[in-house]
Amino acid sequence: MADPWLHIVGIGEDGMDGLTPASRAVVEAAEVIVGGERHHSLADNLTARRVAWPHPFDALIATIEKMRGQRVVVLATGDPLWYSVGARIGRSIPPAEIVYHPQLSAFQLAAARMGWSLPDVETLTVHGRPVEQMIAFIQPDVRLLILTTGAETPSQIAQFLTARGFGASRMTVLAAMGGKDEARFDGVAESWDHTVPAFNTLAVECVAAPDAALLPRVPGLADDLFQSDGTMTKQEVRAATVAKLMPMRGALLWDIGSGCGSVAIEWMRAARYARAVGIEPRADRRAMAAANALALGVPKLELIDGTVPEALDGLAPPDAIFIGGGLSVQTFDAAWAALRPLGRLVANAVTLESEAVLIALQKEYGGDLVKLSVHRAEPVGSMTGWRPSMPVTQWSLVKR
């Protein structure tokens, strides 16, 4: 087993003075120190060769691996394994070759400044990522700690909150925590007008107005929250569909015939870091799906122009597959062959022809076959009656 040659050291605004004696000794003994401009300024007066973050940043691993055999220190902000560069490096370089030196994270410092219990807070990052990702977490009485992208991020988030009826939410920006230039800015979303430093952490206490949009992360969002041409998996059926698909942390869904993207979007909202690829041949529906994903807080939904099986070439094997359009034996065969072990497949049908396909497949492969029927109360003249939607035949099974 190789000896550790790479040390990833968390450093705070108090610089070298804030490091433990052991971590400080590692930094002082380094032959090469890698980090951003801010990190280098926090650890000055050292003799090691300095290396800046590479451009593009994806070249980081190759840059570091070329230094194998030297005493290398990578400087990171706070805890190197909490939304930081340490996790990225650890996925590519064997753990036995790395020693991590954690410092207090921005989340811990911010929770202490706010007096919030960290286990009762949602910790998020939009640093270098789409800011819209935080929208899925806007809910009444929720507390959020967010690593931001820059000085403009708090204003963007204030706009998201206000547009969804959470304008009274209390916001606090914390900058340079633990350093001589520490600063704090307080306000509410609907009147937020602070100019803040580019490197900051945002604390949000969500306060809902009586007419606020309620967007739970459990599946079954209202149909009118989605742009659609009318061809979509409706609310109650969608809730049952996503439940059968079983969203899990980091899992990948293929949404075949994704339409406006409602199932894929609900899948991604339901579990942290869940991913989805929507396969849809119509450009207008892909455009609606992209807009819906952005508005509902899952901007990383991937959309592909094509049909099955050709569109599946080169895609990562999925953990779940939903066939909502273009159902055929050929489509099922291609999807089933690609599905990972313990993967879940759900197919919905509304026509007699598609239902016949499902019945035949269920006889061959097993699984659960159910018929879902929804009736809604609607006006009938001066009275109220039940108006049925088209029944949906649903087939679901797990690959074992």
Secondary structure, DSSP 8 states (H G I E B T S, - for coil): -----EEEEEE-TTGGGGS-HHHHHHHHT-SEEEE-HHHHHHT-S--SEEEE--SSGGGHHHHHHTTTTS-EEEEEES-TTSSSHHHHHHTTS-GGGEEEE----HHHHHHHHHT--GGGSEEEE-TTS-GGGGGGG--TT-EEEEE-SSTTHHHHHHHHHHHTT-TT-EEEEEESTTSTT-EEEEEEGGG------SSEEEEEE----TT-----SSS---GGGS--SS-S--HHHHHHHHHHH---TT-EEEEET-TT-HHHHHHHHHSTT-EEEEE-S-HHHHHHHHHHHHHTT-TT-EEE---TTGGGTT----SEEEE-SS--HHHHHHHHHHS-TT-EEEEEE-SHHHHHHHHHHHHHH--EEEEE--EEEEEETTEEEEEE---EEEEEEE--
